[in-house]
Amino acid sequence: MNLIKTRGLVLKSISYGEYDKILTVLTQEAGKISVMVKGGKSINHGKSSQTLLFSYGDYILYDKGGMYILSSAEVIESFYDLTKDLDKLNLASEILQFINFTCDESEDLSDLLRVTLNTLYALVHYDKSLAMVKAVFYTKMCECLGIAPALGVCMECGDVQMGKFSPSFGGTLCADCASECPDAVSVSPQTAQVMEYILSCDIKKMFSFKAAEEDFTNVYTLIKEFIKIHLDYEI
Ligand SMILES: [Zn+2]
């Protein structure tokens, strides 16, 4: 029996039959995989604490007829404190659903995984506001997925006096060009700056900055609409 060791984050956990569970795990080495946990529903089962949703850890698996079976697991970070705050738990669930949806479309899963882990970590350990976490996570994900909005100048004419953002055009526009574009909305220089910082910063610095809550809320509103159009996904 060949054992496979992989490190990953459990995105989804569903019951299978009377006693078993099937986990969806985003791994560094093997991408997104399904793993069966025999007896995973039993509270007394030795592996039960390692099969919870949100757990990031090392998983030892074996292949049985094309299906990965969990042999053992060692949790590195359980993000257990998420269960103590309903708003954080809901946001974390929303984030995992989004990752589960998008990781089929991404070529670079390791960046996707890093962004997700940093986000869960910021939510649990740094107590960042929900508005900041949402704005940063979804904007950074657009960069990882290769669909980052274009900012800085008007996308149509190159004018530096841009003051509008159009989700369908995919970035900033000047007032003149925006008049042709029905979904263009005004964007303040501060909000555009926050979005630009998130898109250009290193993943490990994505939560190491400060901005007004209002700007995080504005960035999230814009990026939510952008994702709806470009990924056909409703947050
Ligand atoms: Zn223009």
Boltz pocket constraint, residues with backbone or C-beta under 6 A from the ligand:
constraints:
  - pocket:
      binder: B
      contacts: [[A, 154], [A, 155], [A, 156], [A, 157], [A, 158], [A, 159], [A, 173], [A, 174], [A, 175], [A, 176], [A, 177], [A, 178]]
      max_distance: 6.0
